[in-house]
């Protein structure tokens, strides 16, 4: 029995599938916000969803009752939805956003594989964000990784040699690769000293990287004001604590001393691996 429900099967072939999930691989809510931004700027439409019944313990991931525009009450369940976007000048893109499931990860990932096989996806790209020793006052570091030498060469990504714990994005990547799909991952670094603060800066960095991969330039200036407010708010909070202020100054000095972007990416790879192993 499939837990995937099609809303409308799209008449497309070889799209890129991009996935992001709320949970531990979504520091600063950056990866899921990046997908939401892409959904909006590309006017995406829903095409499928995964039934949550099999994948969540509703005593811990409780559904919510909300009122719709007509004032009627309805239950909102944990959602994992696929949207189709057709960005100008690029191949079609399927955007999967939702909540990391609590149960039956292989079965959940098989739902993603089912979509990828139905549309003959050319690439499955998972995106995530993690807490790292980076300053909020500098450009967000984003790095890409893949287990395939061919994809690494084509996209300029690192070849992953990681061994250790993984999240649902890792399971999806593995099952998609085993089914014959090319797979890769993007990670953005979020300052570890502000773990609870949503980071539009990291979200935009992920969107920018996706846009670079597709060789397109989506309109993102609407995020600039949010990023300025984010940086100002974090700076105000940091200035209230001398120890944190000194720590940020140290991070800025270290960041500036890394002359090449490659050295930042390599440092972040090390932090990602340490982060995952310490879960």
N, C-alpha and C positions, 0 to 999 in steps of 0.2 A: 504494500500500500504506500503510495506516494504522499508525502506531507506537503507537497508543493501544490499551490493553487494558481493556475493561470487566470489572469484577468483578461488579457488579450495577447495572443501569441504574435510577436512581431515578425514581419516579413523582411528579415535582415539576415546577413551572413557575415561572419568574421568580425564581430564587434570586439571592443576591449571591455572587459568586466572589471569594475573597481569595487572593492569591498572595504567597509569599515564598521566597527562595532563598539558600542558603549562597553566599558569594563576596564580591566587593568591595562589594556593596550590602547587606551584613549586618554592619556594624561592631558589635562587642560581641556578636555573635550575637543581636542584639535582635529583628530581624524574624522570623527562624525560630523563636526562642523564643516570641514572641508568638503565632504560629500554633499551636505545640505546646500552649500554655496554652489557647487557644480549643478545640482538639481535645479536650483533657481535660475542661474545665469543661462543654462541651456534649455530651459522650459521643458523639463523632462516630464514624462507621463508614467503612471504605474502600470506594470505589465504582469506582475506576479507577486505572490507573498508566501511565506512559510507559516503553516499552521503552528501556533505556539504550544498547543496542548501537550505534545510529546516531549518538549524540550525545556520546560520550566517548572520549578516548584513554586506554585502560586502562593504558598504560605510565606515565602521570602521575597519573591518577585510579584508582588500583589498587583492585580489589575486595578484600574481607577475608574470611578464613575464620574462622568462629565456631562455637561449640558450642551446640546448642539445649538445652532443658530435659532432654531424654533423653540428652544426652551425644553426640549425633550431630553430625558436622561438616557445615557447609553454607556456601556462598559467599554473601556479602552484597554486592550490586552497588550502585553509586550509584543512589539511588531518587528518583523524583518521583511523588508519590502524591496522589490526590484523595480527600478525606474529606467525607462529608455530615453536617452538623449541623442540628438542628432546635431552635434556642434558643426558649424560651418567650416568647411575645409579640412575635416578630420573624419575618420571612420566612426560609425555609430558606437555609442558607449552605453553599457548597462551599469547602473549604479545600485549597489546593494548596501543598504544601511539598516542598522537595527541594534539589537542587544545581544551580547555574547550569551549563548545558551548555557544553562546549568547542567543539562542532561543530554545523553545520546549524541555526542559530538560527531561521531562518524556518520550517523544517520542524517544529522543536520547538514554536514558537508556534502553528503550525497545529493541533497536537494540543490545545492549550488552547482555541483557537477552536472546534474540533470539540465539545468538552464544552459550551462556552457555547451553541453553537447547538442542541445536543441538548436542553438544559433551558431554552432561551430566557432566558438570564441577563439580569437587569435592570441589573446594574452589575458591572464587573470592577474590583476594587480591588487594586492592587499596593502592598506595603508594604516599606519599606527603612529602613536606618539608616546614618549616615555619621559620620565623625570631624569634629568642629567645635570651635571655640573657645568652649566652654561649661564651667562649673564643675560638678563632681559633687555639690556641696552644695546645689544649687538644683533646682527642678522641671525635668523634662526637657521641652525644647521640641519640639513636634510640629507640623508644618504639612502641609496638604493642597494638592494642585495637580491641575489638569485642563486639557485643551485645549478644553473645551466651556464656553461661557458659561452654558448652561442648568444644567449640573451644578455649576459654580462658585457660581451664585446659590442653588441648592437646598441645597448642603452647606456653604456658607460657605468655599469653597476659593479659592485664588489661581488665576488663569488663567495657565498656563505659557507663557512666551515663549522658553524655553530653546532654544539651538542649540549642539550639541557632541556629544561621545561619550556613548553610552548603554550600559546593561547589558541583560540579557535581559528585565527588567521593562519597559523602554522598548519593546522589540520586541513583546512580548506586548500592551502597551497599544495600540500602533499597529495591529497586525493585528486586534485585537478591535474597535477603533474603525472600521476600514475595513469590517469585517463587519457594522456597524450596532449595536454594543454601546456603551453609555455606559461611560466609563472614567475612573479617577481614581487618584491615588497619595498615599500617606502616607509621610512621612519623619520619623525621630526623630534627635535630635542626641546623640552620645556624646562624652565628653571626649577630645580629641585627645592629651592627655598620658598616657593609659592605653589605648593602642590594643589591647593583647592581653587586656584584662580583660573577660570576659563581663558584660553590664550588664542585670541583672534590672529595674533601674529604668527603663531605656528600653523594655524589653519590656512592662512594665506600662503605661507611658504610651501605647504603641501599642494595647494591648488596651483601655485606657480610652477612647481615641478611637474605636475601632471600636464599642464599646458605646454611646458617645454617638450615633454615627451611626444605630445601630439602636434607640435609645431604650430600652435595657435595662440592667440592673445585675447582671452576673454576679458570683458570689462569688470575690473575689480576695484576701481577707485572708491566705491562705496565703503570698502573695508578700512580705508586709510584713517578715518576719524575714530573708528573703534580701536584701531591699533595705537593711535596717539593717546587715547584715554587709558588704555591698558597700561602702556609704558609709564604714563604719569602717575596712575594709581599705585603701581608697584613701586615706583621710585619714592613716592610719599611714604609708603609703609616701610620701605627699607631704611629711609632716613631717620626713622624713629628708634632704630636699634643700632648701636655702634658696632656690635659684633657682626651683624648681618651686613652692614655697610662696608666693613673691612673685607668680609668674605666676597661680596660682589666686586669690589675693587680688585681683589686677587683674581677672580674669574675674568674680569675685563683684561687685566694684564696678560693672563695666560692666553686668552683668545687672540689678542692683538699680536702676540709673539709667534703665533702659528702663521707663518708667511704664506703657505699654500693652502688652498681649499682642501686638497687631498689629505693634509695632516689632520684637519678638523674631522673629516669623514672617518679617517682611521681611528681617531680618538673616540668618536661616537660609536663606532662598531664595537669597540672594547667595552664601552659603557652599556650598550644594549645587551651584550652577552652577559655581563656581570649582573645586570638588572634581572634578566630572565632566570639566571641560575639561582638567584637569591629569593625567588618567589616562595 
